[in-house]
Amino acid sequence: MKSRYYYGSDMPRGVGWRIADILFFPVSIFYMEITVAIHAFGFGGINVWNTVYILLFSFSAGALIYGLCAFIPTKGRYVTGIVLISLLTILYGTQAVYYTVFKTFTVISSVLRAGDVLGDFGEQAVQGIWRSGLTILFLLLPLIIYIVLARRFLSHRRPRWKRAVAGLAGAIVFYAGALCGIYMHTGGIMSDRYVYFDTFSPVLSVPRFGILTTLRLDIENMIFPQDILDRPSDEEKEEDAADTSGETGDDQITDNEPDDEADGIDEEPVVFEPRVLEIDFDQLIAQETNDTIKNMHQYFKNVEPTMENEYTGMFKGKNLIWIVAEAFSSYALDETHTPTLSKLAREGFVFNNFYNPVWGVSTSDGEYVTLTSLIPKSGVWSFSRSSDNYMPFAFGNMLRETGYNTLAYHNHTYTYYDRDSSHPNMGYDYKGVGNGLEVETTWPESDLEMMEKTVGEYSKSEPFHVYYLTVSGHMNYNFYGNMMCYKHRDDVQDMLDAGYSEAASAYVACQMEFDQAVEYLIDSLEDAGVLDDTVIVISGDHYPYGLETEQIQELSDWEIDSMEVHRSTLIIWNSQMEPVSVDKYCSSLDIMPTLANLFDLPVDSRLVMGRDILSDADPLVIFNDRSFITDMGRYDASTDTFTPNEGVQVPEGYAAEILDQVNDKFDYSRMILDYDYYAKVFEN
């Protein structure tokens, strides 16, 4: 008679397969979470607490799947299991590929519009899959195991109701355990409790809680949007923030205290006024019935404005050409290969500590930050969402009201990221490929050709303001799939001969097309007699994340890390100005208020998130994961640590206080977008 027990064991036959049935989905989900985490962050990016949270959430989700599938017949469970594990494999594989390409994680709203991305950037997706190949093979392992072995561990006859109860009970227990750990973890500068309960940011939640939990939080946030009133009140926060009004460094560009003794002449002191508009916040608060809007009025009323300075109105009345250039960075500056950009970078305002952080939707969010001085809302296309909002501080709208000819151009598909809606709403007559801008449809398209086709449309119609979004600098950086890299292949042969990688050389090659475009622009403006009365502003939309870290390091004069990879160049140049060196820490969030001051435009500095770089406002550089840099030091959100600058005495509680300011800027930027706040302030 055949024994009911395993040889040499008291365990009945089939018990091992029953355990495999129970644990398959919990273990598989945890395995895929860790696989993608290692792919994205390396082994050094995984700590014990985060692993515990991911384990508990994975086992909760796996137990839930086990319980819900309990009443499906064995054959149906096998097919259902294949479908579920396939969907999980696709989910985790997609995130791995997306991170490979964009160095961030995607969210539901982007997935729903993936057709736009794949339609225009299919080659990048293919390259991302290729570069993520090993990770994808590891992610396929649970599916292969299930297909081969699942029929054996699904064949036991344990009562279905017991399986359902066990699965659902396990899901609740593991989920409760994770929540308890998170709720009690209030230490550090930015606690796990804050990240989980009080904000939604994939770049923060994925490394701490995992991809599946972030997906759930994304869905919850879409159904039940966060409200500022749900955040902890000031009384609930730990009262350990100290006064930070002391010494903050000497990197300010200006000194607003006049030298009364200069040349022995008594002079009247220069009085600088706050950069504000006449807004009666008290009346707005009294009339408002919506508690959230009332809270916003109260917040902005108390924001400290930036002040006028010696550069206020320096460019008032001049023409403005504002360029957000694809992947433009300091890494592209080279006297040999990009002489025009290098010249502009050293002859105008020279910002020695400028950073250009990458945001969730890369190019579109990079534009949004630069042009609006607002932080994008996580999980949506913020620029697209702004299309229906009142945007009084958009330069197109402000300058058009004063008689400027306001135009915008993009040498790629005009509808991409819904720019055909957002850019006209910013006050521009907008042309892209498909609605009036005719350039040869290569990949990527030529910036030089865009300039050749457009400068004549406005150079004789002063005053003008023109906004350009370029594309020649787009990845992938190679000489066979990128027309601009291929076009300038021979021009960077010296780099290849010197031992630079193909990718680094190709990046410089495609930026040469942009350099020639700017050269053509300057020559054309000079020929038209308007160069001296025109200001040219150039910054990138993000760093060249199509390069690997070691390839970026080839082009860098500084050590690359998670923050320094974003160090970049901001060009603000006019042919008649003398160079001005600026050491203050600053970022793309500060460009718009800085230009508004230089052109003396009516922007209320309390209602934007950046600061005029040329003012005496304290510096603050904010990154997508809420890391920050000030003149006191830098906070790294990935490690939750603040590192003071050498020789600086940092007050107790300083980092937590600055992080509160950073969190406020994220939250109130989101609400400006969600509630069309400017329309409510100005009763539009």
C-alpha positions in Angstrom: 0.0 0.0 0.0 1.3 3.4 -0.9 2.2 5.6 2.0 0.5 8.9 2.7 3.7 10.3 4.1 7.0 11.4 2.5 9.8 9.0 3.1 11.6 9.8 6.3 9.1 12.5 7.2 6.0 13.0 9.3 4.7 15.4 6.6 1.8 14.0 4.6 2.2 13.9 0.8 0.9 17.0 -0.8 1.7 19.3 2.1 4.7 20.7 0.3 2.6 21.5 -2.7 0.0 23.1 -0.6 2.6 25.4 1.0 3.9 26.2 -2.5 0.3 27.1 -3.5 0.0 29.4 -0.6 3.4 31.1 -1.0 3.7 31.3 -4.7 2.2 34.7 -5.3 3.5 36.3 -2.1 7.1 35.1 -2.8 6.8 35.9 -6.6 5.7 39.5 -5.9 8.4 40.0 -3.4 11.0 38.5 -5.7 9.9 40.8 -8.6 9.9 43.8 -6.3 13.5 43.1 -5.2 14.6 42.3 -8.7 13.5 45.7 -10.0 14.8 47.5 -6.9 18.3 46.0 -7.6 17.9 46.9 -11.3 17.2 50.6 -10.4 19.1 51.3 -7.2 21.7 48.5 -7.0 22.3 46.5 -3.9 23.5 49.6 -2.0 20.1 51.2 -2.5 18.2 48.6 -0.5 18.0 49.0 3.3 16.5 46.7 6.0 13.4 48.7 6.8 12.4 49.2 3.2 12.9 45.5 2.5 10.6 44.7 5.5 7.9 47.0 4.2 8.1 45.6 0.7 8.0 42.0 2.1 4.9 42.7 4.1 3.1 44.5 1.3 4.1 41.8 -1.2 2.8 39.0 1.1 -0.4 40.9 1.7 -1.0 41.3 -2.0 -0.1 37.6 -2.7 -2.3 36.4 0.1 -5.2 38.4 -1.3 -4.7 36.9 -4.7 -4.7 33.4 -3.1 -7.9 34.1 -1.2 -9.8 35.6 -4.1 -8.9 32.7 -6.3 -10.0 30.1 -3.8 -13.4 29.4 -5.3 -12.1 29.1 -8.9 -12.0 25.4 -10.0 -8.5 23.9 -10.4 -8.3 24.2 -14.2 -9.7 27.7 -14.0 -7.2 28.6 -11.3 -4.3 27.5 -13.5 -5.4 29.7 -16.3 -6.2 32.6 -14.0 -2.8 32.2 -12.3 -1.0 32.4 -15.7 -2.9 35.5 -16.6 -2.2 37.2 -13.2 1.5 36.3 -13.1 1.8 37.4 -16.7 0.3 40.8 -15.8 2.6 41.2 -12.9 5.6 40.3 -15.1 4.5 43.0 -17.6 4.0 45.5 -14.8 7.4 45.0 -13.3 9.1 44.6 -16.6 7.6 47.9 -17.9 8.8 49.7 -14.8 12.3 48.3 -15.2 12.4 49.4 -18.9 10.9 52.8 -18.1 13.5 53.4 -15.4 16.3 52.3 -17.7 15.2 55.0 -20.2 14.0 57.8 -18.1 15.6 57.2 -14.7 12.2 57.4 -12.9 9.1 55.3 -12.6 5.9 55.6 -14.6 2.4 56.1 -13.2 -1.1 55.2 -14.4 -1.8 58.4 -16.3 1.4 58.0 -18.3 0.7 54.3 -18.9 -2.8 55.2 -20.2 -1.1 57.5 -22.7 1.7 55.2 -23.6 0.7 55.1 -27.2 1.9 58.7 -27.6 5.3 57.7 -26.2 5.7 54.5 -28.2 4.5 56.2 -31.4 7.2 58.8 -31.3 9.9 57.2 -29.2 9.6 53.5 -30.2 13.3 53.1 -30.7 14.1 54.3 -27.2 11.6 51.7 -25.9 13.4 49.0 -27.9 16.7 50.1 -26.6 15.4 50.2 -23.1 14.2 46.6 -23.4 17.5 45.5 -24.7 19.4 47.3 -21.9 17.0 45.7 -19.3 17.3 42.3 -20.9 18.9 40.5 -17.9 16.4 41.9 -15.5 13.5 40.9 -17.7 14.8 37.3 -17.9 14.9 37.2 -14.1 11.3 38.6 -14.0 10.2 35.8 -16.3 11.3 33.1 -13.8 8.1 33.0 -11.7 5.9 32.7 -14.8 8.1 29.8 -16.1 7.9 28.1 -12.7 4.1 28.5 -12.6 3.6 27.1 -16.0 5.7 24.0 -15.3 4.7 23.2 -11.7 1.4 24.9 -10.9 -0.8 21.9 -11.8 0.9 19.9 -9.0 0.4 22.5 -6.2 -3.2 23.3 -7.4 -4.3 19.7 -7.2 -4.9 19.4 -3.5 -8.5 19.2 -2.2 -8.4 21.6 0.8 -11.9 23.1 1.3 -12.3 26.3 -0.7 -13.7 28.4 2.1 -10.7 27.6 4.2 -8.4 28.8 1.4 -10.4 32.0 1.1 -10.4 32.7 4.8 -6.7 31.9 5.1 -5.8 34.1 2.2 -7.9 37.1 3.2 -6.8 36.8 6.8 -3.2 36.7 5.8 -3.7 39.8 3.5 -5.1 41.7 6.4 -2.4 40.7 8.9 0.5 41.5 6.6 -1.1 44.8 5.5 -1.7 45.8 9.1 1.8 44.9 10.0 3.2 47.1 7.3 1.0 50.0 8.3 1.9 49.7 11.9 5.6 49.8 11.1 5.1 52.8 8.8 2.9 54.7 11.3 5.4 54.2 14.1 8.4 55.3 11.9 8.4 59.0 12.4 12.1 59.5 12.8 14.6 61.1 10.5 14.1 64.3 8.5 11.4 62.8 6.1 9.7 59.9 7.8 8.2 56.9 6.1 4.8 57.9 7.7 4.9 61.2 5.9 5.8 59.6 2.5 3.0 57.0 2.8 0.2 59.0 4.3 0.8 62.7 3.5 2.2 62.8 0.0 2.2 60.9 -3.3 5.5 60.8 -5.1 6.5 57.6 -7.0 10.2 58.5 -6.8 9.8 58.4 -3.0 7.4 55.5 -2.5 8.9 53.0 -4.9 12.2 52.6 -3.0 10.5 52.6 0.4 7.3 50.5 -0.3 7.7 48.9 -3.7 6.1 49.2 -7.1 2.8 47.4 -6.4 2.1 49.6 -3.3 3.0 52.7 -5.3 0.5 51.6 -8.0 -2.2 51.3 -5.3 -1.3 54.7 -3.8 -1.5 56.1 -7.3 -5.0 54.7 -7.8 -6.1 56.0 -4.4 -4.7 59.4 -5.2 -6.6 59.5 -8.5 -9.9 58.6 -6.8 -9.3 60.6 -3.6 -6.9 63.5 -4.4 -4.8 64.7 -1.5 -6.0 67.9 0.2 -3.7 70.2 2.1 -6.1 70.1 5.0 -5.2 66.4 5.4 -1.6 67.3 6.2 -0.4 67.6 9.8 -1.0 71.0 11.3 1.9 73.1 12.6 0.9 72.1 16.1 1.2 68.4 15.3 4.7 68.8 13.9 7.6 68.3 16.2 8.5 71.7 17.7 12.3 71.3 17.1 12.8 73.8 14.3 15.3 76.5 15.4 15.7 80.1 14.2 17.6 80.0 10.9 17.9 83.8 10.5 21.6 83.8 11.4 24.6 83.5 9.1 23.6 81.9 5.8 26.8 82.2 3.8 28.3 84.8 1.5 27.3 83.6 -1.9 24.8 86.3 -2.7 25.4 88.3 -5.8 24.2 91.6 -4.6 24.5 93.7 -1.4 21.5 95.8 -0.9 23.2 98.0 1.7 24.6 101.0 -0.2 28.1 102.3 0.5 27.4 105.7 1.8 31.0 106.5 2.1 32.0 105.7 -1.5 34.2 108.3 -3.0 33.6 110.5 0.1 30.1 111.4 -1.2 27.0 110.9 0.9 24.3 109.2 -1.1 20.7 108.5 -0.6 20.1 104.9 0.3 18.6 102.8 -2.5 15.3 101.4 -1.4 14.1 98.2 -3.0 10.5 97.3 -3.0 9.0 93.8 -2.7 8.1 92.1 -5.9 4.3 91.8 -5.3 1.0 92.8 -6.8 -1.9 94.5 -5.1 -3.8 91.5 -3.8 -6.1 91.8 -0.8 -5.7 88.4 0.7 -7.7 89.3 3.8 -10.7 90.1 1.6 -10.2 86.9 -0.4 -10.1 84.9 2.9 -13.2 86.5 4.2 -15.2 85.8 1.0 -14.0 82.3 0.4 -16.2 79.4 1.4 -13.9 76.5 0.2 -11.6 75.6 3.1 -8.8 74.5 0.9 -8.8 77.7 -1.2 -9.0 79.7 2.1 -6.0 77.8 3.3 -4.1 78.7 0.1 -5.0 82.4 0.5 -3.6 82.3 4.0 -0.4 80.5 2.9 0.4 82.9 0.1 -0.4 85.9 2.2 2.4 84.8 4.6 5.0 83.9 2.0 8.0 86.3 2.2 8.3 88.0 -1.2 11.6 88.6 -3.0 12.8 92.1 -3.3 13.8 94.3 -6.3 17.5 94.7 -6.8 20.0 96.5 -8.9 19.1 94.4 -12.0 15.4 95.1 -11.8 14.2 96.3 -15.3 17.7 95.8 -16.8 16.1 94.3 -20.0 12.8 96.1 -19.9 11.4 96.6 -23.4 13.9 94.3 -25.1 13.1 91.4 -27.3 13.3 88.0 -25.7 14.2 84.6 -27.2 13.7 81.9 -24.6 14.9 78.4 -25.5 14.4 75.1 -23.6 16.8 72.8 -25.3 16.6 69.0 -25.4 19.1 67.5 -22.9 21.3 70.7 -23.0 23.8 70.7 -20.2 27.2 71.8 -19.2 28.4 68.4 -20.5 27.7 69.8 -24.0 30.0 72.9 -23.6 33.2 72.5 -25.5 35.2 75.4 -27.1 36.0 73.1 -30.1 32.6 71.5 -30.8 30.1 74.0 -29.4 31.9 77.4 -29.6 28.7 79.5 -29.7 27.1 78.1 -26.6 30.4 78.2 -24.8 30.8 81.9 -25.7 27.3 82.8 -24.5 27.8 80.8 -21.3 30.8 82.9 -20.2 29.8 86.3 -21.5 26.3 86.9 -20.0 25.1 86.1 -16.5 27.4 83.2 -15.4 25.6 81.0 -12.9 28.3 78.9 -11.3 25.9 76.7 -9.2 22.9 76.1 -11.4 21.0 72.8 -11.3 18.4 71.5 -13.7 16.6 68.6 -12.0 14.8 66.0 -14.0 11.1 65.7 -13.2 8.5 62.9 -13.6 7.5 63.6 -17.2 10.9 64.6 -18.3 10.7 67.1 -21.2 7.2 68.3 -20.5 7.7 68.8 -16.8 11.1 70.4 -17.5 9.3 72.9 -19.6 6.6 73.4 -17.0 9.1 74.1 -14.2 11.1 76.5 -16.4 8.2 78.5 -17.8 5.9 78.7 -14.8 8.1 78.4 -11.7 5.8 75.8 -10.4 6.6 72.2 -9.4 4.7 69.6 -11.5 2.1 67.5 -10.0 3.2 63.9 -9.6 1.3 61.4 -11.8 -0.1 63.8 -14.4 1.0 65.8 -17.4 1.0 69.1 -15.6 1.5 71.3 -18.7 -1.4 69.6 -20.4 -3.5 69.9 -17.3 -2.8 73.7 -17.2 -4.3 74.2 -20.6 -7.7 75.0 -19.1 -6.3 77.2 -16.3 -5.8 80.9 -16.2 -2.0 81.6 -16.6 -1.4 85.3 -15.9 2.3 84.9 -15.3 3.1 83.1 -18.6 5.5 85.3 -20.5 3.5 85.0 -23.7 0.4 86.4 -22.0 2.2 89.1 -20.1 4.2 90.4 -23.0 1.4 90.1 -25.5 -0.6 92.5 -23.4 2.2 95.1 -23.8 2.3 94.8 -27.6 4.8 92.1 -28.1 4.6 89.6 -31.0 4.6 86.3 -29.1 5.4 83.1 -30.9 6.4 79.5 -30.0 8.0 76.8 -32.1 8.8 73.1 -31.6 10.5 71.0 -34.3 8.7 67.8 -33.5 5.0 66.6 -33.5 3.0 69.7 -32.4 0.4 67.6 -30.4 3.0 65.7 -28.3 2.2 66.2 -24.6 -0.8 68.3 -25.7 1.4 71.3 -26.5 -1.2 72.4 -29.1 -3.4 73.2 -26.1 -1.0 74.3 -23.4 1.2 76.6 -25.4 -1.6 78.8 -26.9 -2.9 79.0 -23.4 0.4 80.5 -22.4 -0.1 83.3 -24.9 1.8 82.0 -27.9 1.0 81.6 -31.6 2.3 78.0 -31.6 3.8 76.1 -34.5 5.2 72.6 -34.5 5.6 69.8 -37.0 2.1 69.2 -38.4 0.6 72.7 -37.9 2.8 75.2 -39.8 6.4 74.3 -39.2 7.8 72.4 -42.1 11.1 70.7 -41.4 12.4 67.4 -42.8 11.0 64.6 -40.7 14.2 62.9 -39.5 14.7 61.5 -36.0 15.4 63.7 -34.3 14.6 66.8 -36.4 17.1 69.6 -37.0 17.3 72.6 -34.7 19.3 74.5 -37.3 16.5 73.9 -39.9 13.9 75.2 -37.4 15.9 78.4 -37.0 16.3 78.8 -40.7 12.5 78.4 -41.2 11.4 80.7 -38.4 13.7 83.7 -37.6 12.4 85.6 -40.6 8.9 85.4 -39.3 9.6 87.7 -36.4 12.9 89.5 -36.7 11.4 92.5 -38.4 8.4 92.8 -36.0 9.7 94.3 -32.8 9.1 93.9 -30.0 9.0 90.1 -30.1 9.1 87.3 -27.6 9.8 83.8 -29.1 9.9 80.5 -27.2 11.7 77.5 -28.8 11.6 73.9 -27.6 14.3 72.0 -29.5 14.7 68.3 -30.2 18.1 67.7 -31.9 19.7 66.8 -28.6 17.4 63.8 -28.0 18.6 60.4 -27.2 19.5 57.7 -28.2 23.1 58.7 -28.4 24.7 56.7 -31.2 25.6 57.1 -34.9 23.2 54.7 -36.5 19.7 55.6 -35.0 20.1 59.4 -34.4 20.3 61.6 -37.5 21.8 64.5 -35.7 24.6 62.4 -34.2 25.2 60.8 -37.6 25.3 64.2 -39.3 28.1 65.4 -37.0 29.9 62.0 -36.7 33.1 63.3 -38.5 33.1 66.4 -36.4 33.6 64.4 -33.2 36.2 62.0 -34.6 38.8 63.7 -32.4 36.8 62.7 -29.3 36.6 59.1 -30.5 40.3 59.1 -31.2 41.0 60.4 -27.8 39.1 57.5 -26.2 35.7 58.9 -25.5 32.9 56.4 -25.7 30.6 56.4 -28.7 27.6 57.5 -26.5 29.5 60.5 -25.0 30.8 61.5 -28.4 27.4 61.1 -30.0 25.8 63.3 -27.3 28.3 66.1 -28.1 27.6 65.5 -31.8 23.9 66.1 -31.6 24.4 69.2 -29.4 26.6 70.6 -32.2 23.4 70.9 -34.3 21.9 73.0 -31.5 25.1 75.1 -31.3 24.9 75.8 -35.1 21.2 76.7 -34.7 22.1 79.3 -32.0 24.9 80.6 -34.2 22.5 81.0 -37.1 20.0 82.7 -34.8 22.6 85.3 -33.6 23.9 86.0 -37.1 20.3 86.5 -38.4 19.4 88.8 -35.6 22.5 90.8 -36.2 21.8 91.0 -39.9 18.3 92.3 -39.1 19.8 94.9 -36.8 18.0 93.7 -33.7 20.7 91.6 -31.9 21.7 94.4 -29.4 18.0 94.8 -28.3 17.4 91.0 -27.9 18.0 88.8 -24.8 18.7 85.1 -25.4 17.9 82.7 -22.6 18.9 79.0 -22.8 18.6 76.1 -20.4 18.0 72.4 -20.8 14.8 70.4 -20.1 16.8 67.9 -18.1 20.3 66.3 -18.0 21.2 63.8 -20.8 19.8 60.7 -18.9 20.2 58.7 -22.1 23.9 58.4 -21.0 25.1 56.1 -18.4 26.8 57.6 -15.3 30.3 56.6 -16.5 29.6 58.2 -19.9 28.5 61.4 -18.3 31.6 61.3 -16.1 33.7 61.4 -19.2 32.3 64.8 -20.0 32.2 66.2 -16.5 34.7 68.3 -14.6 33.1 67.2 -11.2 32.3 64.0 -9.5 28.8 62.7 -10.5 26.3 61.6 -7.9 22.5 61.7 -7.6 22.5 65.5 -7.2 25.6 66.6 -9.1 24.5 64.9 -12.3 21.9 67.7 -12.5 24.5 70.5 -12.3 24.1 72.5 -15.5 24.3 75.8 -17.4 21.8 78.6 -17.6 22.5 81.2 -20.3 21.0 84.7 -20.0 22.8 86.8 -22.6 22.7 90.1 -24.3 25.4 91.3 -26.7 25.7 94.7 -24.9 26.1 93.4 -21.3 29.3 92.8 -19.3 29.7 89.3 -17.7 28.2 88.9 -14.3 29.3 86.0 -12.1 26.7 84.5 -9.8 27.7 82.0 -7.1 24.3 81.5 -5.5 22.8 78.0 -5.7 19.8 78.1 -8.1 17.8 75.9 -10.4 15.4 75.9 -13.3 12.6 76.7 -10.9 14.2 80.1 -10.5 14.5 81.1 -14.1 11.0 82.6 -14.6 11.0 84.9 -11.6 14.6 86.0 -12.4 13.6 86.9 -16.0 10.4 88.6 -14.7 12.6 90.9 -12.6 15.0 91.6 -15.4 12.1 92.6 -17.7 10.2 94.2 -14.8 7.1 92.2 -15.5 4.1 92.0 -13.1 4.8 88.7 -11.3 3.9 88.4 -7.7 6.9 86.6 -6.2 4.7 85.1 -3.5 2.7 83.1 -6.0 5.5 81.2 -7.6 7.8 78.6 -6.1 11.2 79.8 -7.5 13.1 82.8 -6.4 14.8 85.6 -8.3 18.4 84.4 -8.4 19.7 88.0 -8.5 17.8 89.1 -5.3 18.9 88.6 -1.7 16.6 85.7 -1.2 18.1 82.6 0.4 19.1 80.0 -2.2 17.1 76.7 -2.4 17.5 74.0 -5.0 14.7 71.4 -5.0 14.9 68.0 -6.6 12.1 65.6 -7.7 12.6 63.3 -4.7 12.5 66.3 -2.4 16.2 66.4 -1.8 17.5 69.9 -1.6 20.6 72.2 -1.6 21.0 75.4 0.3 24.0 77.5 1.3 24.0 75.5 4.6 24.3 72.1 3.0 22.4 69.4 1.2 19.7 66.9 2.1 19.6 63.5 0.3 16.1 62.1 0.4 17.3 58.6 -0.7 19.3 58.3 2.5 17.3 60.8 4.6 20.5 62.6 5.6 21.6 66.2 5.7 25.3 67.0 5.1 26.4 70.5 6.2 28.8 72.5 4.0 32.3 72.6 5.3 32.8 75.2 8.0 29.1 76.1 8.3 27.3 76.0 11.7 23.8 74.6 11.1 21.1 75.4 13.6 19.3 72.6 15.2 16.2 71.5 13.3 17.3 73.4 10.2 17.0 70.5 7.7 13.5 69.6 8.9 12.4 73.2 8.6 13.7 73.5 5.0 12.0 70.2 4.2 8.7 71.6 5.5 9.2 74.5 3.0 10.0 72.1 0.2 6.9 70.0 1.0 4.8 73.1 1.0 6.1 74.1 -2.4 5.2 70.7 -3.8 1.7 70.8 -2.2 0.8 74.3 -3.1 2.1 73.9 -6.7 -0.2 70.9 -7.0 -3.2 72.9 -5.7 -2.5 75.9 -8.0 -2.9 73.5 -10.8 -5.8 71.5 -9.5 -7.9 74.5 -8.3 -7.0 76.9 -11.1 -5.9 79.2 -8.2 -4.7 82.2 -10.2 -8.2 82.6 -11.7 -9.5 82.7 -8.1 -7.0 85.3 -7.0 -7.5 87.6 -9.9 -11.2 86.8 -10.4 -10.7 85.8 -14.0 
